[in-house]
Amino acid sequence: MATHALSAEEFLVGWCERCAAEVLTHLTAADDEPQRPLCVRCDAPVTNGLRVAGSDELEEQGYAVYEEGGGGCGSGGCGSGSCGRA
């Protein structure tokens, strides 16, 4: 599989044989082996039909895509004590 740097709005999807569906994938994180896409539903290896999909397409397939909003940790609220901790 050719490497492709995905942007924040792109996700790798492919056909999961075990789920018998096109699914969102995640990459393995083991340091001692090359990364490979796995099904987010069942963790089976996904090797067929790999392609890049946009967030709008994922939402059409039933996935929810959330963007981190401002005002949370790291925005100055916690450090200034305005999040409720003294």
PyMOL commands that place a pseudoatom at each C-alpha (Angstrom):
pseudoatom trace, name=CA, resn=MET, resi=1, chain=A, elem=C, hetatm=0, pos=[0.000, 0.000, 0.000]
pseudoatom trace, name=CA, resn=ALA, resi=2, chain=A, elem=C, hetatm=0, pos=[1.425, 3.383, -0.944]
pseudoatom trace, name=CA, resn=THR, resi=3, chain=A, elem=C, hetatm=0, pos=[1.829, 5.806, 1.911]
pseudoatom trace, name=CA, resn=HIS, resi=4, chain=A, elem=C, hetatm=0, pos=[-0.410, 8.845, 1.879]
pseudoatom trace, name=CA, resn=ALA, resi=5, chain=A, elem=C, hetatm=0, pos=[-0.358, 11.578, 4.502]
pseudoatom trace, name=CA, resn=LEU, resi=6, chain=A, elem=C, hetatm=0, pos=[-3.997, 12.073, 5.452]
pseudoatom trace, name=CA, resn=SER, resi=7, chain=A, elem=C, hetatm=0, pos=[-5.275, 15.529, 6.302]
pseudoatom trace, name=CA, resn=ALA, resi=8, chain=A, elem=C, hetatm=0, pos=[-7.518, 16.183, 9.307]
pseudoatom trace, name=CA, resn=GLU, resi=9, chain=A, elem=C, hetatm=0, pos=[-10.556, 15.786, 7.043]
pseudoatom trace, name=CA, resn=GLU, resi=10, chain=A, elem=C, hetatm=0, pos=[-9.496, 12.481, 5.456]
pseudoatom trace, name=CA, resn=PHE, resi=11, chain=A, elem=C, hetatm=0, pos=[-9.888, 8.951, 6.780]
pseudoatom trace, name=CA, resn=LEU, resi=12, chain=A, elem=C, hetatm=0, pos=[-8.802, 5.533, 5.519]
pseudoatom trace, name=CA, resn=VAL, resi=13, chain=A, elem=C, hetatm=0, pos=[-11.681, 3.145, 4.829]
pseudoatom trace, name=CA, resn=GLY, resi=14, chain=A, elem=C, hetatm=0, pos=[-11.736, -0.347, 3.361]
pseudoatom trace, name=CA, resn=TRP, resi=15, chain=A, elem=C, hetatm=0, pos=[-13.621, -3.621, 3.087]
pseudoatom trace, name=CA, resn=CYS, resi=16, chain=A, elem=C, hetatm=0, pos=[-13.653, -5.761, 6.244]
pseudoatom trace, name=CA, resn=GLU, resi=17, chain=A, elem=C, hetatm=0, pos=[-14.209, -9.420, 5.403]
pseudoatom trace, name=CA, resn=ARG, resi=18, chain=A, elem=C, hetatm=0, pos=[-15.331, -10.269, 8.962]
pseudoatom trace, name=CA, resn=CYS, resi=19, chain=A, elem=C, hetatm=0, pos=[-17.917, -7.439, 9.145]
pseudoatom trace, name=CA, resn=ALA, resi=20, chain=A, elem=C, hetatm=0, pos=[-18.847, -7.813, 5.448]
pseudoatom trace, name=CA, resn=ALA, resi=21, chain=A, elem=C, hetatm=0, pos=[-18.932, -4.029, 5.133]
pseudoatom trace, name=CA, resn=GLU, resi=22, chain=A, elem=C, hetatm=0, pos=[-16.888, -1.002, 4.200]
pseudoatom trace, name=CA, resn=VAL, resi=23, chain=A, elem=C, hetatm=0, pos=[-15.511, 0.283, 7.493]
pseudoatom trace, name=CA, resn=LEU, resi=24, chain=A, elem=C, hetatm=0, pos=[-13.377, 2.990, 8.982]
pseudoatom trace, name=CA, resn=THR, resi=25, chain=A, elem=C, hetatm=0, pos=[-9.883, 1.774, 9.835]
pseudoatom trace, name=CA, resn=HIS, resi=26, chain=A, elem=C, hetatm=0, pos=[-7.239, 2.535, 12.419]
pseudoatom trace, name=CA, resn=LEU, resi=27, chain=A, elem=C, hetatm=0, pos=[-3.532, 1.764, 12.186]
pseudoatom trace, name=CA, resn=THR, resi=28, chain=A, elem=C, hetatm=0, pos=[-1.655, -0.705, 14.365]
pseudoatom trace, name=CA, resn=ALA, resi=29, chain=A, elem=C, hetatm=0, pos=[0.631, 0.926, 16.889]
pseudoatom trace, name=CA, resn=ALA, resi=30, chain=A, elem=C, hetatm=0, pos=[3.224, -1.803, 17.547]
pseudoatom trace, name=CA, resn=ASP, resi=31, chain=A, elem=C, hetatm=0, pos=[6.782, -0.474, 17.317]
pseudoatom trace, name=CA, resn=ASP, resi=32, chain=A, elem=C, hetatm=0, pos=[8.257, -3.744, 16.077]
pseudoatom trace, name=CA, resn=GLU, resi=33, chain=A, elem=C, hetatm=0, pos=[6.041, -4.195, 12.991]
pseudoatom trace, name=CA, resn=PRO, resi=34, chain=A, elem=C, hetatm=0, pos=[4.918, -2.046, 10.059]
pseudoatom trace, name=CA, resn=GLN, resi=35, chain=A, elem=C, hetatm=0, pos=[1.622, -0.252, 10.546]
pseudoatom trace, name=CA, resn=ARG, resi=36, chain=A, elem=C, hetatm=0, pos=[-1.373, -1.803, 8.835]
pseudoatom trace, name=CA, resn=PRO, resi=37, chain=A, elem=C, hetatm=0, pos=[-5.048, -0.826, 8.758]
pseudoatom trace, name=CA, resn=LEU, resi=38, chain=A, elem=C, hetatm=0, pos=[-7.443, -2.630, 11.092]
pseudoatom trace, name=CA, resn=CYS, resi=39, chain=A, elem=C, hetatm=0, pos=[-11.245, -2.479, 11.281]
pseudoatom trace, name=CA, resn=VAL, resi=40, chain=A, elem=C, hetatm=0, pos=[-12.547, -0.103, 13.969]
pseudoatom trace, name=CA, resn=ARG, resi=41, chain=A, elem=C, hetatm=0, pos=[-15.448, -2.504, 14.634]
pseudoatom trace, name=CA, resn=CYS, resi=42, chain=A, elem=C, hetatm=0, pos=[-13.651, -5.840, 15.098]
pseudoatom trace, name=CA, resn=ASP, resi=43, chain=A, elem=C, hetatm=0, pos=[-9.875, -5.150, 14.755]
pseudoatom trace, name=CA, resn=ALA, resi=44, chain=A, elem=C, hetatm=0, pos=[-9.538, -7.543, 11.794]
pseudoatom trace, name=CA, resn=PRO, resi=45, chain=A, elem=C, hetatm=0, pos=[-6.905, -6.632, 9.183]
pseudoatom trace, name=CA, resn=VAL, resi=46, chain=A, elem=C, hetatm=0, pos=[-8.374, -4.618, 6.290]
pseudoatom trace, name=CA, resn=THR, resi=47, chain=A, elem=C, hetatm=0, pos=[-6.554, -5.187, 3.008]
pseudoatom trace, name=CA, resn=ASN, resi=48, chain=A, elem=C, hetatm=0, pos=[-9.205, -4.840, 0.292]
pseudoatom trace, name=CA, resn=GLY, resi=49, chain=A, elem=C, hetatm=0, pos=[-10.748, -1.717, -1.153]
pseudoatom trace, name=CA, resn=LEU, resi=50, chain=A, elem=C, hetatm=0, pos=[-8.587, 0.698, 0.812]
pseudoatom trace, name=CA, resn=ARG, resi=51, chain=A, elem=C, hetatm=0, pos=[-9.315, 4.306, -0.072]
pseudoatom trace, name=CA, resn=VAL, resi=52, chain=A, elem=C, hetatm=0, pos=[-9.435, 7.768, 1.425]
pseudoatom trace, name=CA, resn=ALA, resi=53, chain=A, elem=C, hetatm=0, pos=[-12.830, 9.163, 2.441]
pseudoatom trace, name=CA, resn=GLY, resi=54, chain=A, elem=C, hetatm=0, pos=[-13.799, 12.637, 3.626]
pseudoatom trace, name=CA, resn=SER, resi=55, chain=A, elem=C, hetatm=0, pos=[-15.592, 13.348, 6.900]
pseudoatom trace, name=CA, resn=ASP, resi=56, chain=A, elem=C, hetatm=0, pos=[-18.842, 14.133, 5.051]
pseudoatom trace, name=CA, resn=GLU, resi=57, chain=A, elem=C, hetatm=0, pos=[-18.817, 10.674, 3.464]
pseudoatom trace, name=CA, resn=LEU, resi=58, chain=A, elem=C, hetatm=0, pos=[-18.183, 9.006, 6.829]
pseudoatom trace, name=CA, resn=GLU, resi=59, chain=A, elem=C, hetatm=0, pos=[-21.190, 10.765, 8.314]
pseudoatom trace, name=CA, resn=GLU, resi=60, chain=A, elem=C, hetatm=0, pos=[-23.320, 9.462, 5.420]
pseudoatom trace, name=CA, resn=GLN, resi=61, chain=A, elem=C, hetatm=0, pos=[-22.161, 5.937, 6.376]
pseudoatom trace, name=CA, resn=GLY, resi=62, chain=A, elem=C, hetatm=0, pos=[-23.252, 6.413, 10.000]
pseudoatom trace, name=CA, resn=TYR, resi=63, chain=A, elem=C, hetatm=0, pos=[-19.998, 7.511, 11.615]
pseudoatom trace, name=CA, resn=ALA, resi=64, chain=A, elem=C, hetatm=0, pos=[-19.876, 10.696, 13.708]
pseudoatom trace, name=CA, resn=VAL, resi=65, chain=A, elem=C, hetatm=0, pos=[-16.975, 13.079, 13.220]
pseudoatom trace, name=CA, resn=TYR, resi=66, chain=A, elem=C, hetatm=0, pos=[-16.356, 15.524, 16.060]
pseudoatom trace, name=CA, resn=GLU, resi=67, chain=A, elem=C, hetatm=0, pos=[-13.999, 18.456, 15.996]
pseudoatom trace, name=CA, resn=GLU, resi=68, chain=A, elem=C, hetatm=0, pos=[-12.362, 19.653, 19.164]
pseudoatom trace, name=CA, resn=GLY, resi=69, chain=A, elem=C, hetatm=0, pos=[-13.756, 23.060, 20.026]
pseudoatom trace, name=CA, resn=GLY, resi=70, chain=A, elem=C, hetatm=0, pos=[-12.154, 25.930, 21.836]
pseudoatom trace, name=CA, resn=GLY, resi=71, chain=A, elem=C, hetatm=0, pos=[-12.677, 26.650, 25.507]
pseudoatom trace, name=CA, resn=GLY, resi=72, chain=A, elem=C, hetatm=0, pos=[-11.413, 23.291, 26.762]
pseudoatom trace, name=CA, resn=CYS, resi=73, chain=A, elem=C, hetatm=0, pos=[-8.168, 22.393, 28.418]
pseudoatom trace, name=CA, resn=GLY, resi=74, chain=A, elem=C, hetatm=0, pos=[-5.248, 24.171, 26.897]
pseudoatom trace, name=CA, resn=SER, resi=75, chain=A, elem=C, hetatm=0, pos=[-7.247, 27.285, 26.091]
pseudoatom trace, name=CA, resn=GLY, resi=76, chain=A, elem=C, hetatm=0, pos=[-6.278, 29.070, 29.289]
pseudoatom trace, name=CA, resn=GLY, resi=77, chain=A, elem=C, hetatm=0, pos=[-9.423, 28.143, 31.235]
pseudoatom trace, name=CA, resn=CYS, resi=78, chain=A, elem=C, hetatm=0, pos=[-7.852, 25.476, 33.422]
pseudoatom trace, name=CA, resn=GLY, resi=79, chain=A, elem=C, hetatm=0, pos=[-4.598, 27.301, 33.940]
pseudoatom trace, name=CA, resn=SER, resi=80, chain=A, elem=C, hetatm=0, pos=[-6.384, 30.451, 35.038]
pseudoatom trace, name=CA, resn=GLY, resi=81, chain=A, elem=C, hetatm=0, pos=[-8.640, 28.561, 37.465]
pseudoatom trace, name=CA, resn=SER, resi=82, chain=A, elem=C, hetatm=0, pos=[-11.844, 29.319, 35.565]
pseudoatom trace, name=CA, resn=CYS, resi=83, chain=A, elem=C, hetatm=0, pos=[-12.741, 25.653, 35.081]
pseudoatom trace, name=CA, resn=GLY, resi=84, chain=A, elem=C, hetatm=0, pos=[-13.775, 25.242, 38.715]
pseudoatom trace, name=CA, resn=ARG, resi=85, chain=A, elem=C, hetatm=0, pos=[-10.651, 23.873, 40.319]
pseudoatom trace, name=CA, resn=ALA, resi=86, chain=A, elem=C, hetatm=0, pos=[-8.999, 25.927, 43.002]
for i in range(1, 86): cmd.bond("trace and resi %d" % i, "trace and resi %d" % (i + 1))
show_as sticks, trace
zoom trace
